[in-house]
Amino acid sequence: MRPNNTSLKILLFFFSNGILFISFYFFASFWIERSKKYYLIPESFANQIQIYQSEDASNFRKKFNTQLDHIRSYYVLGENIPITEMLFTVINPFSSKKLNILLQGDSWGEQATSSNEIKQILNSFATKNKVGFVSAGIGSYAPTPETLQLRALRDNFNIHPNIVILIIDQTDIGDELYRYRHPVTDTSGKKLLSTRSDSYAEPHQDALLSIDKSNILKSEVNIFMKFYRYSTVAIKGLIDKEAGANVLAPLEKGVSPTDKDLFISRVRGYINEFFVEKSGKKLYIVTHPHRNHLLPADAKNAYKVNVADLVQVAIDGSSHHESITHLNINKVFKSVYEDFDGDNIFEPGDPASHLSRAAYRNNFLPYILNQIVLKQ
């Protein structure tokens, strides 16, 4: 007896849906396993995450995220490490009886505390010269959050530096134009009150999303529920990103006169904040070229803008210019890295041109410290 059309349709329905079910199962399994390679936080960080999500750390993050957009993440925490490490690292305590130095910057500044090897360079410098030293670099910072961070350190932790080493990276231009373009000011519009990144829906959303992703990947639920929960969080992260916010775009495409003026005003804002206190004696601003700044000017990928030029304009137009030294490494690049193969100075494949650990430890940081004039 031949099967009727209804039976064939039912059979085809179950067969096709079975194929879809199996295909989706394998796709979901593949995607989850692939995601584990990139987003699964190792168990070695479990203690740091637990501390990061504790009440004390959460309150600390809430307070300073509100002012500064974000602070350091869970990876800096651990047993016997104060939660203040999310905002600054004490190399040698400040004291009114000695000269006190503060280092600020974005990821270029944070790299100064990225390993015990590098921290030891700062510690040796501070001990030898008998100075207080605090390192407060935080990734994705720029002059606006650094201005607010300096004020927060003074007001909340009695950190009043006599000398500041401020590392201004090339990406700070894009950060100011895309992330921090609309800070909160007082009614006069002159005094900064807080800043909020235009690139994320909530402060430090990237760290919180990373923890959520990892927890979902570790969960024991079935593959379909895991896929649903993970994709929901992943999509939320994509939506929260500001479309088109590319911190390298100003370097690649150039900057309008209006945007140049905005960035210069943000650097001057930092300068004014530092010298508003009598304790502020000397400001060193460090700028460093990226890989594409070293190409011939007519090369296809050569950058069109160098942050060093904008910083110099900000300094020249400041009433405090005599108390500011611009360490423009673009001008002394070959002498700073004379013992280095050019290909090994920057991290391979890094579009943001971060220095290799060896170049940072052996050349960049020692050069800066050697330029600091220590006198009361």
N, C-alpha and C positions, 0 to 999 in steps of 0.2 A: 504494500500500500504506500502510495506516494504521500509525503508530508504536505499538509496544506500551507497556504501562504502565511497564515497566522503563526504556525509553528516555526516556520523559517525566520519570520521577523523576530520572534522571541529569542530563537537561537542566535541570530545575528546580533541582537541587542546585548545579550549576555556576553557573547564572544568579543564584540568591539569594546564594551565597557571593561571586560577583563583585561584586554590588551592595554587600554588606557590606565587602568589601575596598576598593572605591573610596570608600565612605562613610568608612571608618576612615582611609584615606589622607588624605582632605581634612580630616577632623577633626584628625588628628595634625598635619598641616601648619599648619592654622589656629592650633592651640594653641601650637605651637613658635614661630611667627612672632609671635603675640601676646606670648608670654613674653619674647621678645627685647627688646620695648619696655620691659619693666620690670626684667628681671634680667640683661641682657647688660652686663657691665662694660666700659666703653670701653677701647680700646687704650691710651689715655693713662694708665691706671692699671696697665699691665702691669709697669712698673718697681717700683711700690709693692708689688704682689702678690709679685713675685720676692723683694724684700727681706723681706717679711712671712713668706715661707715658707723663708727662709734658716735655716741652723743657729743662728746667733747670735740671731736674732729669735725663732725657735721655742723656744729654751731660755729666753729672757727671758719669753716669753708663758707657758710652762709653769710657771715659778717663781712669777710673780705672779698668774696665773689661779688657781693652787692656793690662794693666800691670799685673793684679792680677788674671786673669781668671774670677772671679766673686766677687760680694760684696753682702751685705744683700738685701733681696727682699722687696716687697711693704709693707709687714706686719709691718715694723718698722716705717712707715711714718704716718703722720696725721697733723692736724691743729697745727700750732706753733711748729712743730718739724722740725729742719733743715735737708736738704737733706744729710748732712754729716753723719746723723745717719745710713745711709747705709754702712758706713765704720767704724765708731767708735761712742761711747757714752761718753759724758763728764759727769763724776760723780761730779768732783770738778775741776775747771779750773787749768791748769798748770801755774806756775809762776816761774821766775828765783830766786825769794826770798824764795822758799820753795822746799822741796823734792817732786819729781814727779814720780808717779808710773803708768806703763802701763801694762794692762793684755791682753794677746793674747792667742789664741788657736782656735780649731775648734768648733764644736757644744758644747763641754764641756766648752769652754770659752764664747761662745755666751749665754749660759744658765745663765750667771751672769747678763744679762740684760733682761731676758725673762719675768720677772714680777716685779712689783713695790716692792713687799715684799723682793725679793732678792736684787734689786738695793738699797733698803734702808740699807741693811747690808753694802754695799760698801760705801754708803753716810755717814753712822754713823762712819765708820772706818776713812774715809778721813777727816771728820769734827773734830772728836776727836783728831786725830793726826796732824791736820793742814797740810795735804799733798794734792798735786794735784793728781787726779786719772782719768784715761781714760781707758775704757773697750772696746776692739776692737776684741773680738772673732767673728769668722764667720764660719758657718757650712762648712764642707768638706775642711777646710784649713789644711795645714801641714807645715813643716819647710820651704819649698821653697816659697810658697806664703806669709808666715809670714815674711820671710826675706825681701821680696819686699814691703810688707805692712809697716813694720817698716821704711824702707827708704822713702816710700811715705808719711807717717805721718810726718817725719822730714822735708822733702823737700817742702811739700805743705801746711802744717798746723802748722809748728813751734812746733811740739810735740817732745821734746827731753827728754825722760825719764831717770831718774837716776837709777831707779829700774824697771826691767821687771819681771812679773810673766808669764811664758810661760807654758801652759798646753799642753803636748804632749800626745795625745791619742793613744791607741793601733792601731786604724785604720789608723793612720798617716803613718804606714809602707806601707800598701796597697795603700794609696793615693799617696805616693811618687813613688811607683813602677808602678802604673797603670795610675794615672791621670797626674802626674807632672814629668814623667820620662825624658821628652825632653824639658827642659826650653831653652829660648833664652839667649845667653850670648854674651859678647863682643868678639872681634877677638882673644883675649888671651884665651878665654874659661874659664876664672876664675870669671869674674864679671857678676852676674845675671842682665839681662835687663828686662825680662818679663817671664811669664809662661802662658801656655795655656793647659787646661785640654785635655787629649787625649780621654776623655769619652763623650764629647759633640761637636756637630758641630759648635755651636756658644756660646759665653760667656753667662752664666745664661739662657741657653735655657730652663731649666726646669720651671723657673718662667714665661717666655714668653709663653711657651706651655700651662701652667696651665691657664693663662688668656685667651688664644685663645679658649681652651676647654670650659671654663665657658661661654664665650660670645656666642659660638655656641649653647650650651645647653639652654641659655636664649633666643635665637632668635625665631622669630615667623614664620619661614619658615616651610613648610610641613615636615612630619616625614622622607620622603625619602631623601630630600635635607639635612636635619639636620644630618641624618645618614651618608650620603656621606661626608659631610664636617668634621664631628667629626672623622670618621674613618680615613680620610686622615691625619688629625693632629696627631691622636693617633699613626698611623703607622710611621709617620715622627719621633715622639719621640722615638719609638722603634729602628728605624734605626740609630738614632743619638747616641744611647747608645753604648759604646764600648763592643763588644762581649767578655764575659768572665772576665770583669773587676770586680773582687770581692775583696773588701778591707779586707775581713776577711780571704781570702785564705792564706796569709802568716802566720797567727796565727794558722790556722788549719793544714796546710801542711808543714810548715817550710819555711826557707828562705836560699837561696844559699849564699855562702861566698861573691860572687860578689854583690848580692843585699843587703847583710848586709853592705858591705863597702859603697855602694851607699847611703843608708839611713844615716849611720854614717857621711858621708861627708856632707849631707844636714843639719844635726844638727850642725855640726861644722861651716858650712857656716853661719847659723844664729848667732852662738856665735861670730864669727868674725865681722859680721855686727853690732852687738850691741856694741861691745867694740871698734869699729873703732872711735867712738866719745869719747872725754874726759868726757862728761856728763854721759856716761854709767858706773855705779859704781858696781852694783850688779845684778846678774841674778839668778832667782829662776826657776828651771825647775821642773814641777809637772808631775808625772806619776801615773797612777791608774790602778789596775787590772780590767779585765772584769770578768764576772761571771765564765767563764770556766777556768780562771787562778786559781780559788779557789778550783777546783776539785783535787783529788789525782793525782799525776803525771802519774800513770798507768791507769787512767780512760780513757774510750774510747773517750770521747769528750774533754779531757783536751787539752788546747792549747800548742803548741810546742815552741812558741816564746813569749817573754815578752819584750815589747818596753823599759822597764826600763833598761834591760841589755845593749841594744844598746846605749841608752842615756848615761849610765855610761861610756861606752867605749869612746864615743865622748867627754865627759867631761875630763876623765883621760888623753886623748891625746891632750888636748887643753892647750896652753900657758896661758890661762886665768882661769885655773881650780880653783885657790885659790879664785876667785871672783864669783864662781858659787856654788850654793847649790842645790842638787838634793833632792826634796821632794818625795821620793819613798814610796807611800802610801801602796804598797804591804807589806812593812816591818812593818807598824804600823796599818794595817787594823783593827785588833780587837779593839785596843784602840780608834781609830777614831770613830768606829761604835759600841761601847760597849753597847749603849742604844737602839740598833736596832735589830729587828728580821731580820735574814739574808735574808729572802724572800722579805723584803720590801725595801732593799737598792737599788736594780736596778728596772727599769721599767719592769713590767711583760711582758713577751713575746717579749722583744726588743732584737734582735740578736746583736745589737751594744752595749748592756749593759749600756745604759745611766742611770744615777742615777735618782731615784725618786726625785720629787721636794722637799720633806721633807728632804731626806738625803743630797741633795745638799745644801739646805738652812741652815739646823741645824748642819750639821757635816762637810761636805767637804769644803765649802767655809770658815767657821770660822776657821777650822784647818789651812788652808793655810795662812790666814791673821794673825793668831797668831804666825806664824813662821817668819814673816817679821821683820827684824831688821832695825829700823828707825834711821839712823844717817847720818849726812852730811859727 
